[in-house]
Amino acid sequence: MNPRGDFCSIDLTQYGHVYLDTNRHRYARMVHDVSLIVSSNAIALDVAGVQGEQNPLVKSGLFKRVDVLGDFDCERDEWSARSDSLYDVVVMTEVIEHLSYHPAHALVQCNKSLKMGGFLYLTTQNIAKLKSIYALTEGLTPYNFGEYALEKEGAIRHHREYALKELARFIAAHGFQLVAYTTDCFERFTYDDGWIAELTGLHLDMRFHGHDNVIMAKKTEEVTEGVMLPPIYTNHAGRVYDFEAIDRKINYVEYFKGVSQIPK
């Protein structure tokens, strides 16, 4: 573990166009989704995003300005204080799963970085994706990227993968009203034909089993401290959370399902 945080000071452009090309479906959806909520004068913060002109938000031309935050510790630093601006949109895609110490702190910083009424757009791989369920039935791990890499100091493995509903509740507890949350599929994977034939017998609600969790949330209140909700954090004795109040800030919306703007 890099003491500065796995994902926080890594310039993804070091991977060349491979990372951008591999994730083009997710980036296409991100640009489409945020285009529905921004005005021409909006400014955005991309947390630990791709640096430079290759950043998809920069290339989209949707924003008056896009700041990309790098060289920081996402889980310890007060990084919301780095800018003298409050943002219309904060984007944090494929970051929270890499955090190993205090992800609630990162959500507090997202809240502090936003104007009241601004939007958080967050994606992360889904621990309950169909591929993970398939792996479990085969006696394998459901984790998508949990490997240790001793030869790579500070390797950016996934420390915690999230299911959709627990993540939605976690975000809602940090001063957000969820506009929409859903899952989407950004990965091709080949399943055993026999398992596919038996899939209908599992009675799965496939809305919750796409590859990635996709959440859009509107800031409705200020927060200053992380909310350490179980099961993401240890449920300390005597600490009671009003889950009903939190859940009232969540509405399941199967939104933007037909997104097709995939770059060639």
C-alpha positions, 0 to 999 in steps of 0.5 A: 500500500502506497501511504499516499493512497493507491490511486491518488497520485498516479497519472493514468496517461502513463498507460498510454491510450490503452486505458482510455481505449479499454474504458471507452464505453464507460467514458462515453456513458459518463460524458452522456450522463453529465451532459444532461445536467450541466450548463455551458458555464459549468465547472467540473472537478475530476478526482484522480482522472486522466491528466491533460487533453485526453481527459474525456471531460475536457475533450467533450467541450461540455464545461467552461473548465475542468480541473483534474485533481492529482498528487494527493491522498484521497482518504486523508488530505483536505483536498476540497480546500485546494480550489477557491471554486465550488464545482457544479459537478464532481466526477469520481469514476473507478476510484472508491474501490481502490481506497483502503483506509477511509472512503467516507472521507473522500465522500465528505471531500466531494460534498465540500467541493460542490456547490449546493445543488451541484452533482456527484457522478460516481462509478465503481465496479459492482461486486454483485455483477453477473460475472462475480455471481458466475465465479462464486458458482464455480468456487472462484472469487467474486473480486474483479481486481483483488490480486496482490502484485509484489513486483509492482510497488503501490499496485492499484488493486481493488481493496473494496468492491461495492454492491449497488444498494450499499453504495447508494446508501453510503453516498446518500448518508453524505448529504446527497439526494440520489437522482439516479442509480443503476448498473451498466455493462462495460465488459464482455465475458463468456459464460458457460452455456449450461450456466446461462441456461440455468440463469433464469432459475436464479430469479435475479433482478438484472438491474442490479448485476451489471458490471459497473455501479453508476450513481448520480447524486445531488448535493442537498446538505453540507457535511463535515464528517464521514458517516461510517455506515455498516457493513462498509465500516465496523458497526460500533456498539451503541451507534445507531443509524436512521436507515429509513431516513437515509433510504428516503433519499434513494429512488431506484431509476433505471436511467439512460439504459439505451446509451449508445454513443460509443466511440469507434 
